Amino acid sequence: MALPSDIINSSLNSPSVLKDGSKLNPDYIPERLPHREDKLKELTIAFRDIVNDPGKSSVRVVITGRTGTGKTVTARIFGKAFAEQVKNRGIKVEYVHVNCHRERTLYLITLKIAEQLKLSIPPRGLSSQEVFKIIHEYLERRNIYVIITLDEFDYFLNSSPPEDIYFIVRLYDELAVNVKRVSYIFIIRDLTTLSSLDKTVRDHIARDIIEFPPYKSNELYDILQDRVKMAFYDGTVSDDAVKFISDINGFDKGGSGNARLSIETLELAGRIADAEGSPIVTVEHAKKANSRLNEEASIILDELNYLELHPMLLVKALINLSKREKKESFPIGEVEDEYSRLCELLGVEPRRHTQVFEYMRRLKLMGIINTQQSGKGMRGRTTLLSLTFPASQELDDYVTKLIGALKNSEQK
Ligand SMILES: Nc1ncnc2c1ncn2[C@@H]1O[C@H](COP(=O)(O)OP(=O)(O)OP(=O)(O)O)[C@@H](O)[C@H]1O
C-alpha cells in the first residue's frame, strides 16, 4: 500500500487541465466583454456630457438586471476604459466602485470613496457630509471628475435612514458648488426597491435605466469560450462540454441566463476531470458539475421552503453576515443582533433569546446550520454558527423572496 507522503507527492505533481484557474475567479476582470458591447456604448453615451460640457450636470445611470448578467464587471470595465479614453482629450476622470453590501452605511461608503481616490481622511470626528465636502474640494483643486458606482445599491436603499439616501442622491442640493464633479452609476438588482422611495429622491436616481437581460445560450457559449482559452490548456475542453453548459444555463432554453453560474460550472467540470485523471474535460464532466451544483442548491432550497418567518430571518442574518464579513462562522450574539436588525427593518417583534435558541437547534437538525464552540481565545466560550452552504446570491435572493411571502401571509 502507498504511503500517505507518496500519495500527496504524486497528487501534487499530477497534471491539470487548468493553466490559470484565476481567470475563472468571479472577481477576475476580463479584457473583453462578449455581448455587452452595446451596454458599454449606452454607458458612454450617458456619460459623454462629462466630456462635452464638463461640470454642467451630475450624470445618473441605473444598471439593472438579474444576478450574473454582468452588471458589476461591465460597470468596472466601462469606468476604467472611459477614464483612460477621456484623458487623451485632456479631461481627468477617476472611477470609483463601492459595494454597498460590504460598506453598510453612508459613512463607510464615503470613506471607501476617499480611500479609492487615495485621499487620507482623519480617522475620527468627521460626519459623512464633512467627508464628502473634503472629497469635493479635493476634486475641485485637482480639476478631477469622478464616476462612482454604488453596487448593490438596493441594500443601501433598504437599510439606510431617509436622510442618508437623500444626501447621497441629492448631493448638489447639499453642496453649494458650481461645478458638478460627481456622477453615479447605481447598480440595482430589483427595480421595485425604487417604488418605495419618495418621488423627489427617486427622480434623482432613475433618470436613465440600462437593463441587462439574462444571457442566451449562444451568448454564454462565447463568454465561456473566452474563459476556456484563458484558463485551460489548448484542446483540453471539449466543445460539447461548453455547449452543454451554455445550453443548460441559456435563458432562451429555460435556464437562468447567469454567466457566473456558467463559469462556476466550467471550473468545477475542470476540477472533476483533474480528479478523475482525465486529460480532457468532456460533456460527462460538465454534466456531473452541473448536477453537483444543482443538487446542493435544490436540497437546501427544499429545506428552506418549510421554514417559518423567524427561523428564516435567522438564516437571512447568517447570509448577510457571511457576505458582508467574508467569514464563515459567527458568534451567536452577532447573529442575534443582525436578526434583530432585520426584524426592526420588517417591523416585526424579535423573538426572545430562548426561542431564538430553539430555532437554532431546529435549523441544526435540519442540516441548514452548523454549530461549534469557539476556542478559548474569544471572551469566554461562545457558540459559533455557520451556514452549511455557500451564501450565494441565488440563495440570498430566494430567501429574501420567501421572507417577503411569509411576511405577507402573516399580515393577512
Ligand atoms: N459579457 C461577459 N463577458 C465575460 N464575462 C462576463 C460577462 N458577463 C458576466 N461575466 C462574468 O460573470 C460573472 C458574473 O458577472 P457580474 O458579477 O458582473 O454579474 P452581476 O450582474 O453584477 O451579478 P450580481 O447581481 O449577482 O452581483 C463574473 O465573473 C463576470 O466576469
The ligand as a Gaussian input file, in Angstrom:
#p B3LYP/6-31G(d) Opt

LIG

0 1
 N      -20.280000      39.526000     -21.069000
 C      -19.415000      38.946000     -20.257000
 N      -18.209000      38.565000     -20.686000
 C      -17.315000      37.959000     -19.876000
 N      -17.564000      37.653000     -18.603000
 C      -18.765000      38.001000     -18.102000
 C      -19.745000      38.662000     -18.894000
 N      -20.842000      38.879000     -18.127000
 C      -20.569000      38.389000     -16.915000
 N      -19.330000      37.859000     -16.887000
 C      -18.694000      37.200000     -15.729000
 O      -19.724000      36.561000     -14.989000
 C      -19.547000      36.747000     -13.582000
 C      -20.728000      37.494000     -13.001000
 O      -20.765000      38.812000     -13.521000
 P      -21.122000      40.080000     -12.590000
 O      -20.583000      39.874000     -11.218000
 O      -20.721000      41.294000     -13.327000
 O      -22.704000      39.926000     -12.552000
 P      -23.774000      40.828000     -11.800000
 O      -24.862000      41.073000     -12.789000
 O      -23.106000      42.018000     -11.198000
 O      -24.286000      39.825000     -10.681000
 P      -24.913000      40.120000      -9.208000
 O      -26.201000      40.819000      -9.431000
 O      -25.100000      38.754000      -8.659000
 O      -23.874000      40.928000      -8.475000
 C      -18.220000      37.483000     -13.445000
 O      -17.222000      36.518000     -13.265000
 C      -18.063000      38.193000     -14.772000
 O      -16.711000      38.425000     -15.077000

